[in-house]
């Protein structure tokens, strides 16, 4: 027997927290009376609730749907709840489990901990007790996922994230981007963001998430180029305990941390070929298989991709799967380089100066007219990120770098000096200031090390 109740208009419960209304719950108990009691108690308050009369039915439901919490009776025919839970953990089951039992002995408690039970409810119990137990589980899941995503973000980037939720600027080019994002955000369509490094692709991705019906759920950014190839599958898909050397415990992957929300895969062109194949299957089936798992877990999330590479050329060169490219290239939004955003450079410079001065606890540095002309004339190969880094460096020094305004103004006024030449001189000047350290120069300029290597090779060629 199966009972499914879905509530789309459940409001936030002030007593049991904001997450219960969004939760999906499975009740596993052989007693119809207990199942009915739990469905009557939880059904009006949660998004989805299902019931299973035995462990076999419960296993089939786990294969078909994702659940945030499983409420499980221990004493059932054929197989008790804890034995079944331990088996499910071994083949790939990550959700929190609450055990209902009438026997609170030490052996049961030890067995429950080993099986991954996170809370107990002793029979008989009142409705408030089970509601509080579910609310505790949901709070724990949320905090655990937010903590993991935050640590992943901090590990993946050394840059401080500033103004990451807003596309700043009044230029026609950025206005068109904002208009497109507003049109596509409410739709479930996957989006591919293209543009040079530093143009604000993550800002655009966060805007898509914030304007969608998934805004209350997680936004999980992943820089595919920042994860070592031998670790990326485990990071994305998760793994079971013992799945490989060093896997001391099971762990959900970033796909599952984004459950219900948005997964942003930046630098998608850097994915290894084997992971490209697995990602294609996820996009087609909406299911993920953690490393070492026998079970595919259903996922409900929105995908946003980004690249600064020309994926069509990568496909032609055999470095990127053609079928994956056609699958992700449903809706493409191009982020214009800063040099094509008329007037935005000065607005962004003023904004960065104000925000970063407050963040660093330093007085703003005045931007005189000569420097403003230089800022407007410069080509900005590192785009918005390079501008932000320049302002931060200026605040630390208490002045713009030596000769910045003068040299760029002269260059921009010289009839025989192109913007490419201005770019070349500036990159070489920053490199000289870093004693030739290309990684440090790339960080200060807001461009990748590959970009510096490529430009130096072209200039020396």
C-alpha positions in Angstrom: 0.0 0.0 0.0 1.3 3.4 -0.9 0.3 6.9 0.3 1.7 10.0 -1.1 0.8 13.5 0.0 2.4 16.6 -1.5 1.9 20.1 -0.1 3.0 22.9 -2.3 1.5 25.7 -0.2 2.9 24.6 3.2 3.9 27.7 5.1 6.9 28.1 7.5 6.1 26.5 10.8 7.2 29.0 13.5 7.5 26.2 16.1 9.5 23.6 14.0 11.5 25.8 11.7 11.5 26.9 8.1 12.8 23.6 6.6 10.0 21.2 7.5 7.7 22.7 4.8 10.4 21.8 2.1 11.1 18.3 3.4 10.5 14.9 1.8 10.0 12.1 4.4 9.6 8.3 4.2 7.8 6.4 7.0 8.7 2.7 7.3 6.5 0.7 9.7 4.5 -2.5 9.5 1.7 -1.1 11.7 -0.9 0.8 9.7 -2.1 2.7 12.7 1.4 4.2 13.3 1.9 5.0 9.6 -1.5 6.8 9.6 -0.6 8.7 12.8 2.7 9.9 11.3 1.1 10.9 8.0 -1.6 12.9 9.8 1.0 14.6 11.9 3.7 15.3 9.3 1.7 15.4 6.0 0.2 18.9 6.5 3.6 20.4 7.5 6.0 18.9 4.9 6.3 19.0 1.1 6.1 15.2 0.5 5.5 12.2 2.7 5.3 8.5 1.7 4.9 5.3 3.6 6.2 1.8 3.3 4.8 -1.3 5.1 8.0 -3.3 5.0 11.7 -2.9 4.2 11.4 -4.3 0.6 8.9 -1.6 -0.3 11.0 1.0 1.4 14.1 -0.1 -0.6 12.1 0.3 -3.8 11.0 3.8 -2.8 14.6 4.8 -2.0 15.6 3.8 -5.6 12.8 5.9 -7.0 12.9 9.1 -4.9 15.1 11.3 -2.7 14.1 11.7 0.9 15.6 14.1 3.5 14.5 12.0 6.4 13.5 8.3 6.9 11.4 7.5 10.0 12.0 3.8 10.7 10.5 1.2 13.1 12.9 -1.3 14.4 10.8 -4.4 15.0 9.3 -5.6 11.7 8.6 -9.0 10.1 11.4 -10.7 8.2 14.1 -8.0 8.8 14.4 -5.5 11.6 14.8 -1.8 10.8 18.4 -1.5 11.9 19.6 -4.5 9.8 17.9 -3.0 6.8 19.3 0.5 7.4 22.9 -0.9 7.7 22.4 -2.7 4.4 21.2 0.5 2.7 24.1 2.5 4.1 26.4 -0.1 2.5 25.0 0.4 -1.0 24.6 4.2 -0.9 22.0 5.8 1.4 22.9 9.2 2.9 19.7 10.6 4.3 19.1 11.0 8.1 17.2 8.2 9.9 15.1 8.5 13.0 14.5 5.2 14.8 11.2 4.4 16.5 11.6 1.8 19.2 10.0 0.6 22.4 13.2 -0.9 23.7 15.9 1.7 24.7 18.6 -0.9 25.8 22.3 -0.3 25.3 22.7 -3.0 22.6 20.0 -1.3 20.4 21.6 2.1 20.9 25.1 0.8 19.9 23.6 -1.0 16.8 21.7 2.1 15.9 24.8 4.3 16.0 26.7 1.9 13.8 23.8 1.9 11.3 23.9 5.7 11.2 20.7 6.6 13.1 20.8 10.2 14.1 17.8 10.3 16.6 15.6 8.1 18.7 11.9 8.3 19.5 10.7 6.0 22.2 7.2 4.5 21.8 4.6 5.6 22.8 5.3 9.2 21.8 3.4 12.4 21.2 3.2 14.3 17.9 5.4 17.1 19.1 8.2 14.6 19.9 8.4 13.3 16.3 8.1 16.8 14.9 11.0 18.0 17.0 13.1 15.0 16.0 12.4 15.7 12.3 13.2 19.5 12.8 16.5 18.6 14.5 17.4 16.3 11.5 16.6 19.0 9.0 18.6 21.6 10.9 21.6 19.2 11.1 21.4 18.5 7.3 21.2 22.2 6.4 24.1 23.1 8.7 26.3 20.2 7.5 25.7 21.0 3.8 26.2 24.8 4.3 29.5 24.1 6.2 30.7 21.7 3.5 29.9 24.0 0.6 31.5 27.0 2.4 34.7 25.0 3.1 34.7 23.9 -0.6 34.3 27.5 -1.8 37.2 28.7 0.5 39.4 25.9 -0.7 38.6 26.4 -4.3 39.4 30.1 -4.5 41.9 32.4 -2.8 40.0 35.5 -3.9 37.6 37.3 -1.6 34.1 37.2 -3.0 32.6 40.7 -3.3 29.4 41.9 -4.8 28.9 38.3 -6.1 25.1 38.5 -6.1 24.8 41.6 -8.3 25.6 42.5 -11.9 26.7 46.1 -11.6 26.7 48.6 -14.4 24.5 50.8 -16.6 26.0 49.9 -20.0 23.7 48.5 -22.7 25.9 45.3 -22.8 25.3 44.4 -19.2 21.7 45.5 -19.3 21.0 42.9 -22.0 22.6 40.2 -19.8 20.4 41.2 -16.9 17.3 41.1 -19.1 18.2 37.6 -20.4 18.8 36.3 -16.9 15.5 37.7 -15.7 13.7 35.9 -18.5 15.4 32.5 -18.1 15.7 32.3 -14.3 12.2 31.1 -13.5 12.5 28.2 -16.1 14.1 24.8 -15.3 16.4 25.2 -18.4 20.1 24.5 -18.0 22.2 27.6 -18.8 25.7 27.9 -20.3 27.6 31.1 -19.4 30.4 32.1 -21.6 33.0 34.9 -21.5 36.5 35.7 -20.6 38.0 35.0 -17.2 36.9 37.7 -14.7 33.8 38.9 -16.5 31.4 37.9 -13.7 30.1 34.4 -14.7 29.6 33.3 -11.1 27.8 36.6 -10.4 25.4 35.8 -13.3 25.0 32.3 -12.0 24.1 33.5 -8.5 21.6 36.0 -10.1 20.0 33.1 -12.0 19.6 31.2 -8.7 18.3 34.2 -6.7 15.6 34.9 -9.3 14.5 31.2 -9.6 12.0 29.2 -7.5 15.0 27.4 -6.0 16.3 30.6 -4.3 15.6 29.2 -0.8 17.7 26.1 -1.5 21.5 25.8 -1.8 23.7 27.5 -4.5 26.7 25.2 -4.9 29.6 26.6 -7.0 32.3 24.2 -8.2 35.4 25.3 -10.1 36.2 22.2 -12.1 39.7 23.3 -12.9 40.6 23.7 -9.2 39.9 20.0 -8.3 42.6 17.4 -9.1 41.4 15.0 -11.8 41.8 12.0 -9.5 39.5 13.6 -6.9 36.8 15.3 -9.0 34.5 12.3 -9.3 34.5 11.8 -5.5 33.9 15.5 -4.9 31.0 15.7 -7.3 29.3 12.3 -6.8 30.3 11.5 -3.2 31.6 8.1 -2.0 31.0 5.3 0.4 33.3 4.3 3.2 36.2 2.2 1.9 35.4 3.0 -1.8 39.1 3.9 -2.3 42.3 4.4 -0.3 41.7 7.1 2.3 37.9 7.0 2.2 37.6 6.6 6.0 33.8 7.4 6.0 31.0 7.9 3.6 30.4 11.4 2.2 27.7 13.1 0.1 29.0 14.7 -3.1 28.4 18.3 -4.3 25.5 17.0 -6.5 23.6 15.9 -3.4 24.6 19.1 -1.4 22.8 21.1 -4.2 19.7 18.9 -3.9 16.7 21.1 -4.6 18.9 24.1 -5.5 21.4 25.1 -8.1 24.7 23.5 -9.1 27.2 25.9 -10.8 29.9 24.1 -12.7 32.6 26.7 -13.6 35.3 25.9 -16.2 33.3 23.0 -17.5 35.8 22.6 -20.3 38.4 21.4 -17.8 36.4 18.2 -16.8 38.3 15.0 -17.5 36.9 12.8 -20.3 35.7 10.1 -17.9 33.8 12.7 -15.7 32.3 14.3 -18.8 30.7 10.9 -19.6 29.3 10.5 -16.1 28.0 14.1 -16.1 26.1 13.4 -19.3 24.3 10.5 -17.7 23.4 12.7 -14.7 21.9 15.3 -17.1 19.9 12.7 -18.9 18.7 10.5 -16.0 18.8 13.0 -13.1 20.5 10.3 -10.9 24.0 10.1 -9.4 25.9 7.0 -8.4 28.5 7.7 -5.5 31.9 6.1 -5.9 31.6 2.5 -4.6 27.8 2.6 -4.5 25.4 0.1 -6.1 22.5 2.6 -5.9 21.8 5.6 -8.1 20.3 8.4 -6.1 17.7 10.7 -7.7 18.6 14.4 -7.8 16.4 17.4 -8.3 18.6 20.4 -9.1 19.2 23.1 -11.7 22.5 23.1 -13.6 24.4 26.3 -14.6 27.6 25.9 -16.5 30.4 28.3 -17.3 33.5 28.4 -19.5 36.0 30.9 -20.8 37.1 28.4 -23.5 35.5 28.1 -27.0 33.8 24.7 -26.4 33.0 24.3 -30.1 36.8 24.3 -30.8 37.3 21.9 -27.9 34.8 19.5 -29.4 36.5 19.7 -32.8 39.8 19.0 -31.1 38.4 15.9 -29.4 38.9 17.4 -25.9 35.2 17.8 -25.1 32.4 15.4 -25.8 30.1 16.7 -28.6 27.0 15.1 -27.0 27.7 16.8 -23.7 28.2 20.1 -25.4 24.8 19.9 -27.2 23.2 18.8 -23.9 24.5 21.8 -21.9 24.2 24.4 -24.7 20.5 24.8 -24.3 20.5 28.5 -23.3 23.8 30.4 -23.7 24.4 33.8 -22.1 27.6 35.6 -23.0 29.2 37.9 -20.4 30.9 40.8 -22.2 34.5 41.8 -21.4 34.9 45.0 -19.3 36.3 46.9 -22.3 33.0 46.5 -24.1 30.9 47.8 -21.1 31.0 51.6 -21.8 31.1 53.6 -18.6 31.0 50.6 -16.3 34.7 50.7 -15.4 34.5 54.0 -13.5 31.3 53.0 -11.7 32.8 49.7 -10.7 36.0 51.4 -9.6 34.1 53.8 -7.3 32.1 50.9 -5.9 35.1 48.7 -5.3 36.9 51.6 -3.6 34.0 52.2 -1.2 33.3 48.5 -0.4 36.9 47.4 -0.1 37.9 50.4 2.0 35.2 49.4 4.5 36.2 45.7 4.3 39.9 46.4 4.8 39.4 49.2 7.3 41.4 51.7 5.3 40.6 55.2 4.0 39.5 55.4 0.3 42.1 56.6 -2.1 40.9 59.5 -4.3 40.6 58.7 -8.0 41.8 61.9 -9.8 40.8 62.8 -13.3 44.0 61.6 -14.9 43.6 58.2 -13.3 39.9 58.0 -14.3 40.9 58.6 -17.9 43.5 55.9 -17.6 41.0 53.5 -16.1 38.6 54.2 -18.9 41.3 53.8 -21.6 42.8 50.5 -20.4 41.9 47.2 -22.1 41.5 45.2 -18.8 42.6 41.7 -20.0 41.6 40.4 -16.5 38.2 42.2 -16.7 36.3 43.0 -13.5 38.5 40.8 -11.4 41.6 42.7 -12.5 39.9 46.0 -11.7 39.0 44.8 -8.2 42.5 43.6 -7.5 43.9 46.9 -8.7 41.7 48.8 -6.3 42.6 46.5 -3.4 46.3 46.9 -4.2 45.8 50.7 -4.3 44.1 50.7 -0.9 47.0 48.7 0.7 49.6 51.0 -0.8 47.6 54.1 -0.1 48.0 55.3 -3.7 47.6 53.9 -7.2 50.7 52.0 -8.4 53.6 54.2 -9.5 52.9 55.8 -12.9 49.6 54.1 -13.4 47.6 57.1 -14.4 50.4 59.0 -16.1 51.7 56.1 -18.2 48.3 54.9 -19.3 47.0 58.4 -20.0 50.0 59.0 -22.2 49.6 55.7 -23.9 45.9 56.2 -24.6 46.6 59.6 -26.1 49.5 58.4 -28.3 48.3 57.9 -31.9 50.6 55.0 -32.5 49.9 53.0 -29.3 47.2 50.4 -29.5 45.2 49.0 -26.6 47.1 45.7 -27.1 50.3 47.5 -26.5 48.9 49.1 -23.4 47.9 45.6 -22.2 51.4 44.2 -23.0 53.2 47.0 -21.1 51.0 46.7 -18.1 51.3 42.9 -17.8 55.1 43.2 -18.2 55.2 45.9 -15.5 53.2 43.8 -13.1 55.4 40.8 -13.8 58.5 42.9 -13.2 57.0 44.0 -9.9 56.5 40.4 -8.9 60.2 39.5 -9.8 58.9 37.4 -12.7 56.6 35.2 -10.6 53.8 34.4 -13.1 51.4 32.9 -10.6 51.5 36.0 -8.4 51.2 38.3 -11.4 48.2 36.3 -12.6 46.6 36.7 -9.2 47.2 40.5 -9.1 45.9 40.9 -12.7 42.9 38.7 -12.1 43.7 36.4 -15.0 44.8 32.8 -15.2 48.4 31.6 -15.3 47.6 30.1 -18.7 46.6 33.5 -20.1 49.9 35.0 -19.0 51.9 32.0 -20.5 50.0 32.4 -23.8 50.5 36.1 -24.1 54.2 35.9 -23.2 54.7 33.2 -25.8 52.9 35.3 -28.5 55.0 38.4 -27.6 58.3 36.4 -27.6 57.3 34.6 -30.8 
